Amino acid sequence: MELSCRNYPGAGHAAGTGAPLVLLHGLFGSAAQWHHIAAPLSARTRVLAVDLRNHGLSPHADAMDYESMAEDLRELLDAQGIARARIAGHSMGGKVAMAFALRYPGRTEALAVLDIAPARYHDHFSALVCAALRLDLGAARSREEADRQLERFVPSARLRAMLLQNLVWRDGRLAWRIHWLGIGGSMPQLLGFPAGLQRAPSAIDALFVRGGASDYVLPRHEDTIQRLFPHSRIVELPDAGHWLHADQPTALVQLLGEWMAAPAAAELPTCLSPGAAGWPPRHAAAPLRP
């Protein structure tokens, strides 16, 4: 699938000196949400902010799972001529980032996972999909009218604003650019994390960032994180909820900048790449259960 992305080529003496940074948004999000993070980080290296399938300007598909989205990302990197990248993802995008790192360790220089764990979560999202599908966009002559309609089903102004970012004007009428039916139908896959990608621990250097006011990365998740990514550390961003990049953008830019400045991990030998002959090794750990 040919994903859409925003390309920040970088500026200044540091541009192009390190592996490109790829930013992946969360559920119902888009590449546009990363601009205030991507722009300052592009002073260090090239940055790509990606629209994942069924989101933003990327194509739609009825099937949506983390293996497929990891393949979408590989195709994008191939198309952009990027052999190896730092991958950072928020929420659902963090799960895509983990899936890509586990599937393609040789193409992942480092991993940053923002406020999500490789675990199964309760479904708080299908109700939002249903609410969006209940809007009568033909009767909405402005975003404000769409917001008033949505308020009947979604009391939170912040949640409504996030959902309504996916509205665009087409032929003088409001329309959704997000594929609600594909997302809603794939919710069981999106809530979990594939057992097939958890056959063995990863050697990738990984940074997990949780919001101090968020309940997405809890103490019960730490054992799973450390077992699957033993070369990882968990950092808490104070005064931030689940949307770290909206709540504490300056602090997040600084944290990611420090992560980008860390020495690059050595590239894994071909024999240690998933899919190579003899992989996984006979002594690999049993599948981990979220």
C-alpha positions in Angstrom: 0.0 0.0 0.0 1.3 3.4 -1.0 1.1 5.4 2.2 1.0 9.2 2.3 3.6 11.1 4.4 4.8 14.5 5.2 8.5 14.8 4.4 10.7 17.2 6.5 14.1 17.1 4.7 16.0 18.8 7.5 18.0 21.9 7.7 21.3 23.1 9.1 24.7 21.3 9.4 23.1 18.3 11.1 20.6 17.5 8.4 21.1 14.1 6.8 23.9 13.0 9.3 21.8 10.4 11.0 19.2 7.8 10.2 15.8 9.3 9.2 13.1 9.5 11.9 9.7 8.1 11.1 6.7 9.3 13.2 3.5 7.2 13.4 0.2 8.6 14.7 -2.4 7.0 16.9 -5.9 5.7 16.2 -8.1 8.4 14.5 -5.0 10.6 14.0 -2.9 11.7 11.1 0.5 12.9 10.1 -0.6 16.5 10.5 -0.7 16.1 14.3 3.1 15.7 14.3 4.0 19.0 12.6 5.0 20.8 15.8 7.1 17.8 16.8 8.5 16.9 13.4 9.6 20.5 12.4 12.0 21.1 15.3 13.4 17.5 15.1 14.1 18.0 11.4 17.0 20.2 12.4 18.8 17.0 13.4 17.9 14.7 10.4 15.2 14.0 7.9 11.8 13.3 9.4 8.8 11.5 7.8 5.4 11.9 9.4 3.2 9.1 8.1 -0.5 8.6 7.5 -1.2 5.0 8.4 -3.8 3.0 6.3 -7.4 4.2 6.6 -6.2 7.5 8.1 -5.2 10.9 6.7 -4.4 10.9 2.9 -3.4 7.2 2.8 -5.5 4.6 1.0 -8.3 2.7 2.6 -8.6 -1.1 3.2 -11.1 -3.2 5.0 -8.4 -5.3 6.7 -6.2 -3.5 9.3 -3.8 -5.4 11.5 -0.3 -4.7 12.8 1.5 -7.1 10.4 -0.1 -5.5 7.4 0.7 -2.0 8.7 4.3 -3.0 9.3 4.4 -4.1 5.7 2.9 -0.8 4.6 5.8 0.9 6.5 8.4 -1.3 4.8 7.0 -0.4 1.4 7.1 3.3 2.3 10.7 3.1 3.4 11.6 1.2 0.2 9.9 3.9 -1.9 11.7 6.6 -0.1 15.1 4.9 -0.4 15.5 4.5 3.3 17.5 1.4 4.4 17.4 2.0 8.1 15.4 4.4 10.3 14.5 5.4 13.8 10.9 4.6 14.4 8.7 6.5 16.9 5.0 5.8 17.3 2.2 7.0 19.6 -0.6 4.7 20.8 -1.7 2.5 17.8 1.3 3.9 15.9 3.5 2.7 18.8 2.2 -0.8 18.2 2.9 -0.5 14.5 6.5 0.7 15.4 7.0 -2.3 17.6 5.6 -4.7 15.0 8.0 -3.2 12.4 11.0 -3.4 14.7 10.2 -7.1 15.5 9.7 -7.9 11.9 12.6 -5.9 10.4 15.2 -5.5 13.1 17.9 -4.8 10.6 16.0 -1.8 9.3 15.3 -0.4 12.7 18.1 1.7 14.2 16.1 2.5 17.4 12.5 2.4 18.7 10.5 5.0 20.6 7.0 3.9 21.8 4.8 6.7 23.2 2.2 5.7 25.8 1.3 2.2 24.7 2.4 -1.3 25.6 2.5 -4.6 23.6 -0.7 -5.6 25.3 -4.5 -5.9 24.8 -6.6 -3.0 25.8 -10.3 -2.6 26.7 -12.5 -1.3 23.8 -13.2 2.4 24.5 -13.0 3.1 20.8 -15.8 1.3 18.9 -18.3 3.7 20.5 -16.4 6.6 18.9 -16.6 4.9 15.5 -20.3 4.4 15.9 -20.8 8.0 17.0 -18.9 9.3 13.9 -21.0 7.1 11.6 -24.2 8.5 13.1 -23.4 12.1 12.0 -25.6 13.4 9.2 -23.0 15.3 7.3 -25.4 16.2 4.6 -27.2 18.4 7.1 -24.0 19.9 8.6 -23.2 23.2 6.8 -20.1 23.8 9.0 -17.7 22.1 11.4 -19.5 23.8 14.2 -22.8 22.1 13.2 -21.0 18.7 12.9 -19.6 19.3 16.4 -23.1 20.0 17.8 -24.3 16.8 16.3 -21.4 14.8 17.7 -21.9 16.3 21.1 -25.0 14.2 21.6 -22.8 11.0 21.6 -19.4 12.3 22.7 -19.5 14.8 25.6 -15.7 15.4 25.7 -14.8 18.5 23.6 -11.3 17.2 23.2 -12.4 13.8 21.8 -14.8 15.5 19.4 -12.0 17.8 18.2 -9.8 14.8 17.5 -12.5 13.0 15.6 -13.6 16.1 13.6 -10.0 16.7 12.4 -10.9 13.9 10.0 -13.5 16.0 8.2 -12.7 17.6 4.9 -14.6 19.7 2.3 -15.4 17.8 -0.9 -17.6 19.4 -3.6 -18.9 22.0 -1.1 -19.9 19.3 1.4 -18.3 17.9 4.6 -17.0 14.4 4.2 -14.9 11.9 6.2 -11.4 11.2 4.9 -11.0 8.4 7.5 -12.3 4.8 6.8 -14.5 4.3 9.8 -15.9 0.9 8.7 -12.4 -0.5 8.0 -11.2 0.7 11.4 -14.3 -0.5 13.3 -14.3 -3.9 11.7 -10.6 -4.3 12.6 -11.0 -3.2 16.2 -10.3 -6.7 17.7 -6.9 -6.8 16.0 -6.1 -3.2 16.9 -6.9 -3.6 20.6 -4.3 -6.4 20.9 -0.8 -7.2 19.8 0.1 -10.2 17.6 1.3 -13.3 19.4 3.1 -14.2 16.2 5.5 -11.3 16.7 6.4 -12.3 20.2 8.3 -15.5 19.6 11.6 -14.1 20.8 13.0 -11.0 22.6 14.2 -8.2 20.4 17.7 -6.8 20.5 16.5 -3.3 19.4 17.3 -0.4 21.7 13.8 0.8 22.8 12.6 3.9 24.7 9.1 3.7 26.2 7.5 7.0 27.2 4.4 7.1 29.4 2.4 10.0 30.4 2.4 10.8 34.1 -1.4 11.3 34.0 -2.1 8.4 31.6 -3.2 4.8 32.4 -2.0 3.2 29.2 1.4 2.0 30.4 0.9 0.6 33.9 3.2 -1.4 36.3 1.5 -4.6 35.1 2.8 -3.9 31.6 6.4 -3.5 32.5 7.3 -7.2 32.7 5.9 -7.7 29.2 7.9 -4.7 27.8 11.1 -5.8 29.4 10.7 -9.4 28.3 10.0 -8.5 24.7 12.4 -5.6 24.6 15.1 -6.3 27.1 17.2 -3.4 25.9 14.5 -0.9 26.8 13.9 1.8 29.4 10.6 3.3 30.5 10.5 7.1 31.1 7.6 9.0 32.5 6.7 12.4 31.1 5.2 14.5 33.9 1.9 16.4 33.5 1.1 14.6 30.3 -1.9 12.4 29.6 -2.2 9.9 26.7 -1.7 12.6 24.1 1.9 13.3 25.0 2.6 15.3 21.9 -0.3 17.6 22.6 0.1 17.9 26.4 3.9 18.4 26.6 5.2 19.1 23.1 8.4 20.9 24.2 9.3 18.2 26.7 8.7 15.5 24.2 10.8 17.2 21.5 13.6 17.4 24.0 13.3 13.8 25.1 13.1 12.6 21.5 16.1 14.8 20.6 18.2 13.2 23.3 17.0 9.8 22.1 18.1 10.6 18.6 21.5 11.8 19.7 22.2 8.5 21.4 24.7 6.2 19.6 23.1 4.0 17.0 22.7 0.4 17.7 24.8 -2.0 15.7 23.0 -3.5 12.7 22.0 -7.1 13.3 23.6 -9.9 11.3 21.4 -11.2 8.5 21.2 -14.5 10.3 19.3 -12.9 13.2 16.7 -11.3 11.0 13.2 -12.8 11.1 12.6 -14.9 8.1 16.2 -15.9 7.8 17.1 -19.6 7.8 17.1 -21.0 11.3 15.0 -18.2 12.7 13.8 -18.2 15.4 16.5 -20.2 17.2 15.5 -23.4 18.9 16.2 -21.8 22.4 13.9 -18.8 21.6 11.5 -17.9 24.4 8.0 -19.1 24.3 5.3 -16.7 23.0 4.6 -13.9 25.4 1.0 -13.3 26.4 -0.1 -9.7 26.9 
